[in-house]
Amino acid sequence: MTKLLPPNDWQNRADLAALVEALGAGNLRWVGGCVRDTLLGLTVKDIDAATPLLPDEVMARCKEAGLRTVPTGIEHGTVTVVLEGGNVEVTTLRHDVSTDGRRATVSFAKEWREDAARRDFTINALYADPADGAVHDYFGGLEDLAARHLRFIGDARQRIREDHLRILRYFRFQARFGSTPADEEAESACRELAATLKGLSRERIGMEMMNLLGLANPAPTLARMAELGVLDVILPEADVAALAALVAQEQAQAVAPDALRRLAALLPAEPALAEQVASRFRLSGAQKKRLATAAARSGDDRHARAMAYDLGQESALDRLLLSGRAVAPLEGWIVPSFPLKGGQIVARGVGAGPDVARLLRQVEQLWIAEGFPDETRVQALLDEALQA
């Protein structure tokens, strides 16, 4: 019996219907995550499509239909169709000619199965016909999806040798969709070929790790990566027990998952090391600063709001959760502005200069210590400071 996509909102989009019509009957199938997630009843974020048409033909037909295209990866057969409801990547059927573990040279194909055979996991090689929603499965992906069994297509070692990043993709998908026990062949291949990750760019590794850390509960998966020797290759400093403790705090205090905070949990409380890892993973300047701030948490026992006033809400949340402290004092609280300016002190007879700055700092510290009272109390604190 043919499996059909369950009813969903995204397939009812008029702009997707226009794309299907532009390429012609039988020339497009939805593929990958949009099919997998729809079958699982999950929200679909990105829509990808496959086609036997060559990229030039895709662009020509879209142009004729008034649809704008961008040749985002045309050397690999990918054209992005710009649509009002969200862009769609349309990729010509292909097979690998050669691979070196980082990039592949591809040739265009005509058969859907040939295209499916070059994909990584069986649950990602599901195609759906937009005409009737019929799902085409060439490698047992539907059965694996029902069992939450993550399995490489074909020989796991060969698939990893084609693209070393598939090791990290395996663990990310295992954390999101997989069940236990995990696929023995997949884990054995990841253990055996873990060292090949050293040949990948730091940026690719960093992106994949952050995607993994942003999932609901990546702690058991990171622990398994450590057991298999994979984590030691890309993040030898990692403390998986500390990550598990942070996830437990987030869940207990109803705080949303945060990949950067979880990376901080994996690392020792050493700002210099945190900055090194941020550079290694090619994180942004803002991310590096936040990671280093989280790493400087040792001995910070200030009240939550005092911490937030000094560091900002986000970094205060990081330090509180990483230290196992309550974040409730910050819920619904907006960091206030200090209601005293230097000009007000000068107006009270203090000469402009270092005395003004000293008094500002003194009154501000008292204001923080008293829990951010109103401006009337701040003026009283200034009176006391001036009298002293």
C-alpha positions in Angstrom: 0.0 0.0 0.0 1.4 3.4 -1.0 2.2 5.7 1.9 0.8 9.2 1.5 1.8 12.4 3.2 -0.6 13.3 6.0 -2.6 16.6 5.6 -0.4 19.6 6.2 -0.5 23.4 5.6 2.7 23.8 3.6 1.5 21.7 0.6 -1.5 24.0 0.3 0.6 27.0 -0.5 -0.4 28.7 -3.8 3.2 29.6 -4.6 4.4 26.0 -4.3 1.6 25.0 -6.7 2.9 27.6 -9.1 6.3 26.1 -8.9 5.0 22.6 -9.6 3.1 23.9 -12.6 6.1 25.8 -13.9 8.3 22.7 -14.0 5.6 20.5 -15.4 3.9 17.3 -14.3 6.2 14.6 -13.0 9.3 16.9 -13.0 9.3 17.7 -9.2 9.2 15.8 -6.0 9.5 17.1 -2.4 12.5 15.5 -0.7 14.3 15.2 2.6 13.4 17.0 5.8 10.1 18.4 4.6 8.8 14.9 3.9 10.4 13.3 7.0 9.1 16.0 9.4 5.6 15.9 7.8 5.4 12.2 8.3 6.4 12.7 11.9 3.9 15.5 12.5 6.6 18.1 13.1 6.6 21.7 11.9 8.3 22.0 8.5 10.8 24.8 8.2 12.6 24.4 4.9 11.3 22.9 1.7 13.6 21.1 -0.8 12.7 19.6 -4.1 14.4 17.3 -6.6 13.9 17.3 -10.3 15.2 15.5 -13.4 15.4 18.8 -15.2 18.8 20.4 -15.6 19.4 23.7 -13.8 19.2 25.9 -16.9 15.8 24.3 -17.8 14.6 24.9 -14.2 15.5 28.6 -14.4 14.1 29.0 -17.9 10.7 27.5 -16.9 10.5 29.5 -13.7 11.3 32.7 -15.6 8.6 31.9 -18.1 6.2 31.5 -15.2 7.3 34.7 -13.5 9.2 33.1 -10.7 12.5 34.5 -9.7 15.5 32.1 -9.3 19.0 32.4 -7.8 21.7 30.0 -9.0 22.9 29.4 -5.4 24.7 26.1 -6.0 24.4 25.6 -9.7 27.7 23.7 -10.0 26.0 21.0 -7.9 22.6 21.4 -9.6 20.9 23.6 -7.0 18.7 26.6 -7.9 16.9 28.6 -5.3 13.3 29.6 -6.3 12.3 32.8 -4.5 8.7 32.4 -3.3 6.5 34.6 -1.1 5.8 31.8 1.4 9.5 30.8 1.7 12.2 29.9 -0.8 12.6 26.4 -2.2 15.9 24.8 -3.2 15.4 22.8 -6.4 18.2 20.4 -7.1 18.7 18.3 -10.3 18.9 14.5 -9.7 22.6 13.6 -9.4 25.1 11.0 -8.4 28.7 11.3 -7.1 31.5 11.0 -9.6 34.3 11.4 -7.0 34.6 12.5 -3.3 37.4 13.4 -1.0 35.6 13.4 2.3 35.0 17.2 2.1 33.5 17.9 -1.3 32.0 15.9 -4.1 32.2 16.1 -7.9 28.7 15.2 -9.2 27.1 14.3 -12.4 23.4 14.8 -13.2 21.2 11.7 -13.2 17.8 10.8 -14.6 16.6 8.2 -12.1 15.1 9.1 -8.7 16.6 6.0 -7.1 20.1 7.0 -8.3 19.7 10.4 -6.5 18.4 8.7 -3.4 21.4 6.4 -3.2 23.8 9.3 -2.7 22.0 10.7 0.3 23.2 10.0 3.9 20.4 8.3 5.9 17.4 6.3 4.8 15.0 8.7 6.6 16.4 11.6 4.6 15.9 9.8 1.2 12.1 10.0 1.1 10.4 11.7 -1.9 6.8 12.9 -2.1 4.9 13.5 -5.3 3.1 16.9 -5.1 0.2 15.7 -7.2 -1.1 13.0 -4.8 1.3 13.1 -1.8 2.5 9.6 -2.6 5.8 8.9 -0.8 8.6 7.1 -2.7 11.0 5.1 -0.5 13.9 3.3 -2.1 15.9 2.1 1.0 13.5 1.3 3.8 13.3 4.8 5.1 9.6 4.6 6.1 10.2 1.5 8.2 13.2 3.2 9.8 11.3 6.3 10.5 8.5 4.4 12.2 11.0 2.6 14.4 13.1 5.8 14.9 16.0 3.9 13.6 18.8 6.0 12.1 20.7 4.1 9.5 23.1 5.0 6.7 22.2 4.2 3.2 24.4 1.3 2.1 27.8 0.9 3.7 28.2 3.3 6.6 32.0 3.5 6.3 31.8 4.3 2.6 29.2 7.0 3.2 31.5 8.6 5.9 34.5 8.4 3.6 32.5 10.4 1.0 31.8 13.2 3.5 33.4 13.1 6.9 30.9 15.5 8.3 28.3 12.7 8.2 29.8 11.5 11.5 28.5 14.6 13.2 25.3 14.6 11.2 24.7 11.1 12.3 24.9 12.1 16.0 22.7 15.2 15.4 20.0 13.1 13.7 20.3 10.4 16.3 19.8 13.0 19.1 16.7 14.3 17.3 15.1 11.3 15.7 16.9 8.2 16.9 16.0 5.5 19.4 18.1 3.2 21.6 19.9 1.0 21.0 21.5 2.9 18.1 22.6 1.3 14.9 25.6 -0.8 15.6 27.1 -0.5 12.1 26.8 3.3 12.2 28.4 3.7 15.6 31.2 1.3 14.7 31.9 3.3 11.5 31.9 6.6 13.4 34.3 5.2 16.0 36.6 3.8 13.4 36.7 7.0 11.2 36.5 9.6 13.9 40.0 10.9 13.1 38.8 11.9 9.6 37.0 14.9 11.2 40.4 16.5 11.5 40.3 17.1 7.8 37.2 19.3 7.9 37.1 23.0 8.2 36.6 24.3 11.7 33.6 26.3 10.6 31.7 23.2 9.4 32.4 21.4 12.6 31.4 24.4 14.7 28.1 24.8 12.8 27.2 21.1 13.2 28.1 21.1 16.9 26.0 24.1 17.6 23.1 22.6 15.7 23.5 19.4 17.9 23.8 21.4 21.1 20.6 23.4 20.3 18.4 20.2 20.4 16.1 19.4 23.3 18.5 17.1 25.1 21.8 16.4 23.4 23.5 15.3 26.7 23.1 11.5 26.2 24.3 11.8 22.6 27.4 13.8 23.6 28.1 11.2 26.2 28.0 8.5 23.6 30.2 10.6 21.3 32.7 10.7 24.1 32.5 6.9 24.7 33.2 6.3 21.0 36.2 8.7 20.8 34.5 11.1 18.5 34.2 14.0 20.9 37.9 13.9 21.8 38.7 14.6 18.2 36.7 17.9 18.0 36.4 19.0 21.6 38.9 17.2 23.9 38.1 19.7 26.7 34.5 18.6 27.0 32.9 17.6 30.3 29.7 15.7 29.3 28.6 15.4 32.9 28.4 19.2 33.3 26.3 19.4 30.1 23.8 16.9 31.6 23.6 19.0 34.7 22.9 22.1 32.8 20.2 20.5 30.7 18.6 19.3 33.9 18.6 22.9 35.2 17.1 24.2 32.0 14.3 21.7 32.1 13.6 22.1 35.8 13.4 25.9 35.5 11.6 25.9 32.1 14.4 27.7 30.3 14.6 27.2 26.6 17.6 25.3 25.2 20.6 27.4 24.2 23.5 26.0 22.2 26.1 28.5 23.3 25.2 28.1 27.0 25.6 24.3 26.5 28.9 24.8 24.9 30.0 26.8 27.9 28.9 23.9 30.1 31.1 21.5 28.2 34.1 23.7 28.8 36.1 24.4 32.0 35.5 27.8 33.7 38.5 29.3 32.0 37.8 32.4 29.8 41.0 32.1 27.8 40.1 28.6 26.8 36.6 29.6 26.0 37.9 32.2 23.6 40.2 29.6 22.0 37.3 27.2 21.4 35.1 30.1 20.0 37.9 30.8 17.5 38.3 27.2 16.7 34.6 26.9 15.9 34.6 30.2 14.0 32.0 31.7 16.3 31.1 35.4 15.9 32.7 38.1 18.1 29.5 38.5 20.1 29.4 34.7 20.7 33.0 34.6 21.8 32.4 37.4 24.3 29.4 35.7 25.7 31.2 32.3 26.0 34.1 33.9 27.8 31.7 35.8 30.1 30.1 32.4 31.0 33.5 30.9 31.6 34.3 33.6 34.1 31.5 32.4 36.4 33.6 31.1 39.3 33.0 32.9 42.5 30.2 35.1 41.2 27.7 34.8 44.0 25.9 38.1 43.4 22.1 38.4 43.5 20.6 37.5 40.1 19.5 41.0 39.3 22.8 42.6 40.2 24.4 40.1 37.9 21.9 40.9 35.1 22.5 44.7 35.6 26.2 44.2 35.2 26.4 41.5 32.5 23.0 41.7 30.7 20.1 39.3 31.0 21.5 36.6 28.7 24.9 36.3 30.4 23.3 36.4 33.8 21.0 33.5 32.8 24.1 31.6 31.6 26.0 32.0 34.9 23.0 31.2 37.1 22.1 28.1 35.2 25.7 26.9 34.9 26.0 27.3 38.7 22.7 25.6 39.5 21.0 28.7 40.8 17.5 29.9 40.4 16.6 32.2 37.5 13.2 33.2 38.9 14.3 36.7 40.1 14.9 37.6 36.4 11.5 36.4 35.1 9.6 39.4 33.8 12.2 41.8 35.2 13.6 44.6 33.0 17.1 45.8 33.7 16.6 49.4 34.9 18.8 52.4 34.0 20.7 54.1 36.8 18.6 57.3 37.6 21.5 59.6 38.4 23.7 61.6 36.1 27.0 63.4 36.7 25.4 66.8 36.0 23.1 66.3 39.0 26.1 65.8 41.2 27.8 68.9 39.8 24.6 70.8 40.5 25.0 69.9 44.1 28.3 71.8 44.3 30.8 69.1 43.5 33.5 70.2 41.0 33.5 68.4 37.7 36.2 65.7 37.6 37.2 62.5 39.4 35.0 63.3 42.5 31.9 63.2 40.3 32.9 59.8 38.8 33.7 58.4 42.3 30.4 59.5 43.7 28.5 58.1 40.8 30.1 54.7 41.3 29.5 54.8 45.0 25.8 55.7 44.8 25.3 53.2 42.0 26.8 50.3 44.1 24.5 51.3 47.0 21.6 51.4 44.6 22.4 47.9 43.3 22.9 46.5 46.8 19.5 47.8 47.9 17.7 46.2 44.9 17.4 49.1 42.5 15.1 51.5 44.5 13.4 54.4 42.9 14.9 57.9 42.1 13.8 59.3 45.4 15.9 56.8 47.3 18.8 57.4 44.9 18.7 61.1 45.8 18.7 60.2 49.5 21.7 57.9 48.9 23.5 60.8 47.2 22.7 63.0 50.1 24.3 60.5 52.5 27.4 60.2 50.2 27.8 64.0 50.0 27.5 64.3 53.8 30.1 61.6 54.3 
